[in-house]
Amino acid sequence: MTPQKKLAVDIMIRDIIKVDPLTPLTDLSRLFVEEEISGAPVTDEEGRLLGVVSAMDVLRVIEQEHDSPSNDPTYFRETLEFSGPDWMPVAEDFQDRLAELTVSDAMQTSVVTVHEETPIREVAKLLSSYRIHRVLVVREDFLVGLITTFELISEL
C-alpha cells in the first residue's frame, strides 16, 4: 500500500490575519509591525478573497503619492500671482493624503491560489516558478488557508 499524497489542506495554516480593503494604510502598517508579518490577504466581509497586500505594495503607493504632481511645490506656481516658495504646506498635505489611502489603493488583485485538494508537490512547483514565498488556499472564492515555504520545508 502506498502512502497517501499530502494535500494543501493537510499543511495549510488556518488561522490567518486578513485585512479589509477599506483599512487605512496607516493601520495596515501598524498591523504589519505588531504581528511581525510582511503581507496579508484582503477579503470582503464574507471572506471572499479580493487580493493581497504586502509591505512592498505599501511602499510603492507611498512613493507614488510622494511623487504625485500635487506634492510638487512648483505645481501651478507659475499661474498663481503673489505665490512664494512656501505657498503650500507640502509636508502637511502629504501626511493628509497618506491618511486617506486604504488597502484597496495598494493591494494586488492578481493572486496565486491553490485549492484545498492540490498536492503539496504542485504547491512547491508554483512557489518555485513564481518565485514567491506563500500561496493562498481557496474553496471556491473564499480564503480558507495559507501555505508558506516554511510549511513545505517542514514536510521534506
LINWO-V207501 format. One record per residue. N is the residue number from 1. PHI is phi in whole degrees, -180 to 180 (NA if undefined). PSI is psi in whole degrees, -180 to 180 (* if undefined). Layout:
n={N/N}
phi={PHI/PHI}
psi={PSI/PSI}
//
This chain:
n={1/2/3/4/5/6/7/8/9/10/11/12/13/14/15/16/17/18/19/20/21/22/23/24/25/26/27/28/29/30/31/32/33/34/35/36/37/38/39/40/41/42/43/44/45/46/47/48/49/50/51/52/53/54/55/56/57/58/59/60/61/62/63/64/65/66/67/68/69/70/71/72/73/74/75/76/77/78/79/80/81/82/83/84/85/86/87/88/89/90/91/92/93/94/95/96/97/98/99/100/101/102/103/104/105/106/107/108/109/110/111/112/113/114/115/116/117/118/119/120/121/122/123/124/125/126/127/128/129/130/131/132/133/134/135/136/137/138/139/140/141/142/143/144/145/146/147/148/149/150/151/152/153/154/155/156}
phi={NA/-90/-67/-68/-74/-76/-114/-53/-61/-74/-122/-70/-83/-98/-91/-114/-82/-116/-129/-89/-63/-93/-64/-62/-62/-64/-69/-62/-59/-63/-61/-59/-69/-64/-92/55/-124/-119/-171/-156/-70/-110/-130/-86/-62/-86/98/-69/-73/-107/168/-145/-131/-125/-61/-66/-63/-64/-62/-61/-67/-63/-64/-63/-67/-64/-88/-69/-57/-70/-97/-81/-65/-95/-60/63/-59/-68/-93/-100/-69/66/-83/-117/-66/-113/-72/-132/-76/-57/-62/-66/-62/-62/-63/-62/-67/-63/-64/-88/-75/-124/-54/-62/-77/-114/-68/-98/-93/-90/-128/-83/-128/-135/-92/-57/-88/-72/-62/-65/-62/-69/-61/-61/-64/-63/-59/-68/-70/-89/57/-121/-111/-153/-136/-93/-103/-125/-122/58/-102/-100/-74/-124/-172/-147/-126/-109/-61/-64/-64/-68/-62/-67/-90/-74}
psi={131/144/148/146/139/144/168/-43/-26/-26/-4/152/130/-29/95/138/117/158/155/146/-20/3/128/144/-29/-40/-39/-45/-43/-42/-44/-43/-48/-40/-3/49/163/5/165/147/150/124/160/-175/-29/-8/7/135/124/-26/-161/148/138/170/-36/-36/-41/-45/-40/-45/-40/-42/-43/-41/-40/-36/1/152/-34/-11/-5/120/-16/-2/119/7/-41/-18/-10/120/141/22/139/-179/-21/36/-18/128/83/-50/-44/-41/-44/-45/-40/-44/-38/-39/-22/-13/143/173/-38/-23/-21/-23/155/130/-13/110/139/121/161/162/162/-33/7/128/144/-24/-41/-37/-45/-41/-40/-48/-42/-47/-33/-8/49/166/-4/153/144/140/127/153/112/-122/9/135/127/-13/-180/139/127/172/-28/-41/-40/-43/-38/-17/-7/*}
//
